Amino acid sequence: MLFDYETLSHADRRALSGLHDSKQMKPEQREQLFPAVLQAASRVSVVVRCARGIDDRGLHVTNIEALANALERLAPDGGTTCLVDGFSLRGCAVPHRAVVEGDGTSAAIAAASVIAKVTRDRYMHGAAGEHPGWGFEEHVGYSTPEHRAAIERLGISPLHRRSFASVAYAQLEL
C-alpha cells in the first residue's frame, strides 16, 4: 500500500487517526477503517497464498515472498523506500526498510495490516458457507477453543494448513 502523505486531505488524515496496531483492534474497528484506508491510499496490492502452497514452502518463506510480490505490484516511483513489517525481503528489487513491530509504529504499515486482516476475515466469512461446521465465520481461522473442537469433530478442511502444528491436529492422522 502506498500513501502520499503530502496530498492527503484533512478529512483523510482525520479518518486515519484511529490507525494503530491492528492486532489490538476489534474486527469492527478494522472494518470501519478499511474504506478510509482505501480512499487515502494511492495504490493497494493484496497477495493471497493457498494452504497447499504454504505447506509446500513454509509459512515464513511464503509470507516473505507474498510481501515482495505485493511491493513489486505496487511499483513505487524511483527513490521511494517502502516500509515493511518486521523482515527484510532478500531479492526484492523494490527499495524497502524493515520496521520491527511496524504496525505499532508506522501508519502505513498499520494501514496495510488493516487491509490484510479485513480481506482475510471477509474471505473466511465467505468460506464458512462452503465449509460449514468449522465456524470460520466466528474465528476467521484463528486457533480458538471452538476452532480446535471443530477440527477434532470434523478433521481438517481444504483451507487448513497441514504443516500447522496444532494441539487439535495431534489427534489426527495427517
C-alpha positions in Angstrom: 0.0 0.0 0.0 1.3 3.4 -0.9 0.4 6.7 0.7 1.4 10.1 -0.5 1.2 12.0 2.8 1.8 15.3 1.1 -1.5 15.0 -0.8 -3.8 13.5 1.9 -6.7 15.7 2.6 -7.6 16.9 6.1 -10.6 14.6 6.1 -8.4 11.6 5.0 -5.9 12.3 7.8 -8.8 12.5 10.3 -10.3 9.3 9.1 -7.0 7.5 9.5 -6.4 8.9 13.0 -7.7 5.6 14.5 -4.9 3.6 13.0 -2.7 1.6 15.3 -1.6 -1.9 15.8 -4.3 -3.9 14.0 -3.8 -6.9 16.3 -5.1 -4.7 19.1 -8.1 -3.5 17.2 -11.6 -5.2 17.2 -12.8 -6.5 13.9 -15.4 -3.8 13.8 -12.8 -1.1 14.2 -10.7 -2.6 11.3 -13.9 -2.8 9.1 -14.6 0.9 9.9 -11.1 1.9 8.9 -11.0 -0.2 5.7 -12.8 2.2 3.4 -10.8 5.2 4.8 -7.5 3.4 4.1 -8.6 2.5 0.6 -9.7 6.1 0.0 -6.4 7.5 1.2 -4.1 5.0 -0.4 -2.6 5.9 -3.8 -2.1 2.2 -4.6 -3.0 -1.1 -2.9 -1.9 -4.6 -3.6 -3.1 -7.7 -1.9 -1.4 -11.1 -2.4 -3.1 -14.3 -1.3 -1.5 -17.7 -0.9 -3.2 -21.1 -0.6 -2.8 -23.6 2.2 -1.1 -26.1 -0.1 1.5 -23.6 -1.2 2.2 -22.6 2.4 2.6 -26.3 3.3 5.0 -26.8 0.4 7.3 -23.8 1.1 6.6 -23.0 4.7 4.7 -20.1 6.3 7.6 -17.7 6.8 9.1 -18.1 3.3 5.6 -17.8 1.7 4.8 -14.6 3.7 8.1 -13.0 2.7 7.5 -14.0 -1.0 4.0 -12.6 -0.9 5.1 -9.3 0.7 7.8 -8.9 -2.0 5.2 -9.7 -4.7 2.9 -7.1 -3.3 5.7 -4.4 -3.3 6.6 -5.3 -6.8 3.0 -5.0 -8.0 2.8 -1.5 -6.4 5.8 -0.5 -8.4 6.6 2.7 -6.4 8.2 5.6 -8.1 12.0 5.5 -8.2 13.6 6.8 -5.0 10.6 5.7 -2.8 11.5 3.4 0.1 8.7 1.2 1.3 8.3 0.3 4.9 7.7 -3.4 5.7 6.7 -5.0 8.9 9.5 -6.9 10.6 11.6 -8.6 7.9 13.9 -7.5 5.1 12.9 -9.0 1.8 16.0 -10.6 0.2 16.0 -10.4 -3.5 13.1 -7.9 -3.7 14.0 -5.2 -6.2 11.8 -2.6 -4.5 13.8 -0.4 -2.0 12.4 -1.1 1.4 13.2 -0.9 5.1 12.1 -3.4 7.7 10.5 -1.9 10.8 10.3 -4.2 13.8 6.7 -4.1 15.2 5.9 -1.8 12.4 2.1 -1.9 12.7 2.5 -0.3 16.1 4.8 2.5 14.9 4.0 3.2 11.3 0.7 4.4 10.0 1.4 3.0 6.5 2.2 -0.5 7.9 -0.8 -0.3 10.3 -3.0 0.6 7.3 -1.6 -2.3 5.2 -2.3 -4.6 8.2 -5.9 -3.4 8.3 -6.3 -4.2 4.6 -4.8 -7.6 5.1 -6.8 -8.6 8.1 -10.1 -7.3 6.8 -9.5 -9.1 3.4 -8.7 -12.3 5.2 -11.7 -12.0 7.6 -14.1 -11.4 4.7 -12.6 -14.4 2.8 -13.1 -16.6 5.9 -16.7 -15.4 6.3 -17.4 -16.4 2.7 -15.5 -19.7 3.1 -17.8 -20.6 6.1 -20.6 -21.2 3.6 -18.5 -23.5 1.5 -17.1 -25.3 4.6 -19.9 -25.4 7.2 -19.3 -26.7 10.6 -15.8 -25.3 11.2 -17.0 -21.9 12.4 -14.8 -19.9 10.1 -17.4 -17.0 10.3 -16.6 -16.7 14.0 -12.9 -17.4 14.5 -11.8 -16.5 10.9 -9.0 -19.1 11.1 -7.5 -18.3 14.4 -6.9 -21.2 16.8 -9.7 -20.8 19.3 -11.2 -23.5 21.5 -14.2 -23.7 19.2 -12.0 -24.0 16.1 -9.9 -26.8 17.8 -13.1 -28.6 18.8 -14.4 -28.4 15.2 -11.1 -29.9 13.9 -11.4 -32.7 16.4 -15.0 -33.3 15.4 -14.7 -32.9 11.6 -11.0 -33.2 10.8 -9.4 -30.5 8.6 -10.9 -28.7 5.6 -9.0 -27.9 2.4 -8.4 -24.4 4.0 -6.4 -25.9 6.8 -2.6 -26.0 6.6 -1.4 -29.5 7.2 2.0 -28.2 8.3 0.5 -26.1 11.1 1.5 -27.7 14.4 -1.7 -27.5 16.4 -2.9 -29.4 19.5 -6.1 -30.2 17.6 -4.0 -31.7 14.8 -2.1 -34.0 17.2 -5.0 -36.5 17.3 -5.4 -36.6 13.6 -3.5 -38.8 11.2 -2.3 -36.3 8.5 
